[in-house]
Amino acid sequence: MMKGKCPGCGYKVEPIDGKCQICDLPIEAQSSIMMKFNSMSSVKIAFLFSGIVVILCMRIFFQTVFQRIKELLNIRVQRIATLIFFSIAVGLLYSLIAFMGLKFNLVVQKSALLETFGFANILLLILFTLVVATVEEIVFRGVELSYLLMRFKPWVSVLVISIVFSLGHIQYSGILPYISLFLFGVVTSFLVVRTNTLYLAIGMHFGWNLANSILSQYYILDHNILSYWGSAFELLEIGILILIFFSSWIYTRSQFFLKRTG
């Protein structure tokens, strides 16, 4: 059992029956933010999983892939604004399903908060989630997807990279998290293929991770566990991913027709 800082007396103790040994107030073993930083080893494993493919791409097709990455990351004010807007929209949608989960008892509020969000913590969390989202999108939807698109049809490439992306997150248990990760990969890959930029994918990844990190500080998102399947909250995540996919499909399709008729 890990020690946690009691919100009542401030001492670091091992909780007994979920309560502090000193002041008898409810205490949780470890804060969600610290757990996320401690799970960096899992993130490293995910990168190692795709490392062989990345090295092969950069070694054999370095110039082509490098030029593709430069094109996908071409900095424009409009693209930066789109990233910010999309990350906020996705974060709000994720928050909405969390509050829906409260209504259906899929999510419960934590009995005790171990940390308060100061400015430094917020800034650190934003930078951390932004860096993780950017690096993962460059690796999966930048380098690896670009390599696959040179060899296969777009829909095959999207399916393959989405499977690789979901299997790369081996820290999860159950079936539902991997379905959710697969759909997440499909949506972000679709956005990259249709818009020819990484900014929407980065914005979605950033907004999703940031909302999850903040909400995990106040709510237990995996409260209702289904045997062999995982958290029931993942069902809401899957639903919102399907909604984002069809919204993105309608948006990119309308933009395509506007260009043709313009």
N, C-alpha and C positions, 0 to 999 in steps of 0.2 A: 504493500500500500504506500502510495506517495504522500509526502507531506504537503499540506496546503496552508496558506496564510488565513487565519481566522478573521472574518470581517468584524467580529466583536472585540476580541482582546488583542488581535494583531500578532499573536504568537504562531510560529510554524509548528504544527503538531500533526500527528497521524489521527485522522478522524475515527471514532468508534460509533458504529451505527449511524453514520452520517452526521455526527455531532462533535463539537470541539470538546476535548478532554478537560479543558480549563473552565470555560464559561458556559458550556452546554448549548451553544448556539449551533444551528445547522452550518455545515461547512462542506465544500466540495474538494476533492483531492487535488485538483490542479485546474487552473484557469484555462479557458479554451484558447486564448491567444498563445499562452506558453506551450500548449499542446501542439498548436500549429507550427510554432518555431521548432519544437522537438521533432516534428514529423518531416523535417527537411531531409532526413535520410531516405524517406520514401520518395521524395521528389528526385533525389539523386539516382535512386534505383530506376525511376521512370526514364531519366535521361540516358542512363547506361543501356537500358533496354533498346533504345533507338540509336545508340551511339554508333553501332557498326554501319547501319544504313546511312547515317549522316556523314561519317568519314568516307564511305564509298562514294557518295554523291559529290562531296567536295573534292575528293581526290581525282575521280574520273571525269566529272563534268563541272569542274570548278568554275571556269569562266561563264558557262551557260547559267549555272545555278546562281552564281554571284550576281550576274546581270539581272536575273529574275528577282532576286531578293531586293536589289536596288530599285527595281521598278515597283515592286509591291510596297516598299517603304518610302517611296518618293514623297518628301515632305511638302505639304501644301496646307495653307491655313484652313481650307474647307475640309480637308481630311482630318486634321486635328480637332476641328469643331465637331465633325461627325463622330469621332471616337468618344469625345466627352459626352455628347448628347446620347449616343447609343449606350454607353456605360451607365449613365443615369437612368435611362429607360429600363434597361435590363435589371438594374439594382432595385428599382421600384417594383417591377413585376415580381422579382424574387421575394421582396418583402411582402407583397400582396399574398402570395401563396403561403408564406409563413403564417400570416394572420388568418388565412383560411384554415390552415392546419390547426390553429388554436381552437377554432370553432368545432372542428370534427375530432378533437382530442388526438390528433396526430403529432401535435407539438405542445409542450408544456413549458410554462415559465419557471425559471430556476428559482429555488427557494432562497439562495444567497448569492450575492455577487462578490467576487473576490477582487475585482479591479474596477476602478473608475476610469473612464476614457478621458485622459488629459490630452492636451495639444500634441505633446511629444509622441504619445501612444498612437494617436490618430494618424499623425504624419508618418510614423514608422510603418503602420499597417498599410497605409495607402501606397507607400513606396515599395513595400514588400510584395503586395498583391500585383502592383503594376509591373514590377520586374519579372515576377513569375509568369504572368500572363503574356508579356512581350516575348520572353525567351521561349516559352512553350509554343507560341504561335509561329515564331521564326523557325523553330526546329520542325514542328509537325506540318503546319500549313504553308510554311515557306520552303524549306529545303526538301523535305521528304515528299510533299505533295507535288512540288515542281518536278522532281525526278520521276515520279509515277506518271505525271501528265505527259512526259516525253515518251513514255512506253505504252500507256494504255489509254482507253477512252476515259473521258471525265468521270462518268458515273462509277466505273470500276475503280479509278483512283480514289474517289471520295469514299467508297465503301472500304477499301483496303486501309487507307490512312486512319479512318474512324475506328476500325478494329484494332489497329496498332496502338492508337491513342488510348482506347479503353483498357486494353491489356497492359499498357504501360503503367497504369495506376493500380498496382497489385496490392496496395495497402488496404483495399476495401474488401468486405466479405458480403456474400449474398449475390443474387442475380440482378436485382433491380439497379444497384449502383452502376453496373457495367452496361446495362441497357441505357441508363441515363447518360453515361459517358460516351457511349457509341452515338447516341442521338446528338449530343453536344458536338462531337466531332463532325457529324454529317452537316449540321447547321453552319458551323464555322467554316468548314471546307467549301460548302455551297456558296457562302458569302464571298470567299476569296476567288472562287472560279468565276462567279457572275459579276463581281465588281472590280476584279483585277487589282485589289489592294488588300493589305493585311489590317488596315485600321479598324474596319468594322468587327473583324474577328477578335482583335486585341481588345476593343471596347467591350464586346460581349463577355469575353473571358474575364476581364478586369472587373466589370460590374457584378458579374456572377460571384466571383471569389470574394470580393469586398463585402457584398451583402451577406454572404454566408458566414464570413468571419465575424462581422458585427453582430448578426442575429444569434450566432452561436454563443456569444458572450452573455446573452440575456435569456435565451430559450434553449431547451433540449430538442433538437430537430430530429433525433433518432429515437424518440420516446416509444413509438409503437413499432415493435420489431415483428416481422412475419418470418416464420421458420423457413430457412433456406433461401428466402427471397431478399431479406434485408429490411431497411426502414420503409415503413408505409409512406413516409414523407416523400420518398423518391417517386411515388406515383404522381404527386403534384408537380415535381420537377419535370418528369416526362411529359406531362400535359402542357406545361408552359413552354417546353422546348418544341413540341409539335406546333403550338401557336406561333412561336417566333419563326419557325421554318416556313409555315404557310404565309405569314405576314411578309417575310423577306422575299419569298417567291413571287408574291403579288407585286411587291414594290419593284423588284428588279425587272419583272416582266413589263410593268407599266413604263419604267424608264427606257427599256429597250424599244418599245413601240413609240415613245415620244421622240427618241433619236431618229427612228426610221421615218417618222412623219414630219420631223423638224427640218 
